[in-house]
Amino acid sequence: MGERKTWAGKRADIMSRPGAGSAYEAARIRFELGEAVRLRREQLGLTQTELAERTGLKQPAVARFETGGTMPTIPMLERLAEALEMRLTVQFRPQREAS
């Protein structure tokens, strides 16, 4: 039988693979965008269906987005921002500040 690894060990193995760092970063971005949309939607008292209607999407697409399942385009983020009564701001920051 093989030796059991801790989660930290498994994560280190996965992250050492080529391209894993960029895939992890993309997943983090999707998750953070989805969470921000969900929190604002809830703050406004909207259902996923109501947000979908405001953006021209279907409810399952909103659900996928909120759970980090899709990477949106800038035009999609603009539609979401407008529907959530917000303004979209995109900026670049130095990496050492972004972590």
Backbone torsions as a table, in degrees:
resi	resn	phi	psi	omega
1	MET	NA	145.5	-179.3
2	GLY	-78.8	159.9	178.9
3	GLU	-75.1	135.4	178.1
4	ARG	-76.3	142.3	178.0
5	LYS	-109.5	152.9	173.9
6	THR	-77.0	167.0	175.9
7	TRP	-59.4	-40.3	179.8
8	ALA	-60.5	-39.7	177.8
9	GLY	-66.7	-42.9	177.8
10	LYS	-63.4	-44.1	-179.9
11	ARG	-62.0	-42.1	179.0
12	ALA	-61.1	-40.8	177.5
13	ASP	-62.1	-46.8	-178.7
14	ILE	-63.6	-45.4	-176.4
15	MET	-70.2	-17.4	179.3
16	SER	-81.4	-10.6	179.3
17	ARG	-72.8	146.9	178.6
18	PRO	-58.4	131.9	177.5
19	GLY	84.3	-6.9	-176.5
20	ALA	-65.6	-36.8	-178.9
21	GLY	-62.7	-43.3	-179.6
22	SER	-71.1	-35.0	177.2
23	ALA	-66.4	-40.3	178.1
24	TYR	-63.2	-43.7	179.8
25	GLU	-63.1	-41.1	178.1
26	ALA	-63.6	-40.4	178.7
27	ALA	-65.5	-39.1	178.5
28	ARG	-62.7	-44.3	179.8
29	ILE	-62.5	-46.4	178.9
30	ARG	-58.7	-44.5	-179.4
31	PHE	-62.6	-46.9	-177.5
32	GLU	-66.0	-39.2	176.7
33	LEU	-64.3	-45.8	179.7
34	GLY	-61.8	-41.7	179.3
35	GLU	-64.6	-41.2	179.3
36	ALA	-62.5	-41.3	178.8
37	VAL	-65.5	-45.7	-179.7
38	ARG	-60.8	-45.9	-179.1
39	LEU	-61.9	-42.5	179.5
40	ARG	-68.2	-40.3	178.3
41	ARG	-59.0	-46.5	179.5
42	GLU	-65.0	-38.2	178.1
43	GLN	-60.2	-37.3	178.7
44	LEU	-81.3	-7.5	-179.7
45	GLY	75.2	26.2	-179.8
46	LEU	-94.3	148.0	170.7
47	THR	-87.0	167.4	174.8
48	GLN	-60.9	-37.3	179.5
49	THR	-63.5	-43.2	179.2
50	GLU	-65.2	-40.6	176.8
51	LEU	-64.7	-40.3	177.9
52	ALA	-59.3	-44.4	179.2
53	GLU	-62.2	-40.0	-179.9
54	ARG	-66.7	-28.2	-175.9
55	THR	-102.4	-9.0	-176.7
56	GLY	80.9	17.7	177.7
57	LEU	-101.4	177.4	171.8
58	LYS	-101.9	154.3	-177.0
59	GLN	-55.2	-42.5	179.3
60	PRO	-61.2	-31.0	178.3
61	ALA	-67.8	-39.2	176.9
62	VAL	-64.7	-43.9	179.5
63	ALA	-60.3	-45.5	178.4
64	ARG	-61.0	-43.7	-179.4
65	PHE	-62.6	-46.1	-177.6
66	GLU	-63.3	-24.7	179.0
67	THR	-95.4	7.0	178.1
68	GLY	81.5	19.0	-176.5
69	GLY	-81.2	-13.9	-179.5
70	THR	-138.6	149.5	175.8
71	MET	-99.4	115.4	-176.1
72	PRO	-78.7	158.7	172.8
73	THR	-86.4	167.5	176.6
74	ILE	-60.9	-45.8	177.4
75	PRO	-58.4	-36.0	177.8
76	MET	-67.1	-41.1	177.6
77	LEU	-63.5	-36.4	177.1
78	GLU	-64.1	-42.4	177.6
79	ARG	-62.8	-43.5	178.8
80	LEU	-63.8	-43.7	-179.9
81	ALA	-59.7	-46.1	179.6
82	GLU	-62.1	-44.4	-179.6
83	ALA	-64.2	-29.0	-178.9
84	LEU	-95.0	10.9	178.3
85	GLU	57.0	46.6	-179.3
86	MET	-134.2	172.0	175.6
87	ARG	-114.9	132.6	178.5
88	LEU	-80.4	130.7	175.1
89	THR	-127.5	127.8	177.9
90	VAL	-117.4	132.3	-179.4
91	GLN	-144.9	158.0	174.4
92	PHE	-105.4	138.7	176.8
93	ARG	-130.3	151.0	175.8
94	PRO	-58.7	144.2	-176.2
95	GLN	-56.7	-39.5	-177.1
96	ARG	-66.3	-23.4	176.2
97	GLU	-85.6	-24.9	-173.0
98	ALA	-78.7	-20.3	-175.8
99	SER	-81.5	NA	NA
